[in-house]
Amino acid sequence: MSTDAALKALAEPHRRAILRLVRDRPRSVNEIAEHFDITQQAVSLHLKVLREAGLVGVSRAGQRRLYLVNPDGMASLQDFFAGLWPAGLDRLKHVVESQPPAGPDTATPS
């Protein structure tokens, strides 16, 4: 699984939409194809690219193949994007998150 392959796979809008569909539960090619105006064969090709990039995994359930997001593949993308996050923004995030939430009692009167 390379980050380059994953980014190339995600460049295609149908593939991003497929990932959203298989994020929470496994789905078959036919279930996925129902959501698109493309053929089942085209969906299969998109799934092949996503699988080769390590972004989805496949399992068998009887005669059906079910596709689901591969957390390991997504982790490599998360690591890549985290490396792009400027250190200053990371420090700001930490400071903001460590502050107690502002409530109505702490608001400045107008």
QUIBELSUL-V812707 format. One record per pair of residues at least 24 apart in sequence whose ideal C-beta (glycine too) atoms are under 7 Angstrom apart, sorted by the first residue. I is the first residue (numbers start at 1). J is the second residue. D is the distance in Angstrom with one decimal. If there is no record, write none. Layout:
BEGIN
i = <I,I>
j = <J,J>
d = <D,D>
END
This chain:
BEGIN
i = <1,1,1,1,3,3,3,5,5,6,6,6,6,6,6,9,9,9,9,12,14,14,15,15,15,18,18,18,19,19,19,22,22,22,22,23,26,26,26,26,27,27,28,28,28,29>
j = <53,54,73,76,76,77,80,52,53,53,54,55,73,76,77,49,50,53,55,46,38,46,46,49,50,46,47,50,50,55,69,56,67,68,69,69,59,66,67,68,66,67,64,65,66,65>
d = <6.8,3.0,5.3,5.8,5.5,6.6,4.7,6.8,4.2,4.6,6.5,5.7,6.2,6.5,5.4,5.1,5.5,3.9,6.0,6.9,6.7,5.4,5.1,6.5,5.7,5.7,6.8,6.5,6.9,6.4,6.1,6.0,5.0,5.2,5.5,5.1,6.7,3.6,6.3,4.3,6.4,6.0,4.8,6.6,5.8,6.9>
END
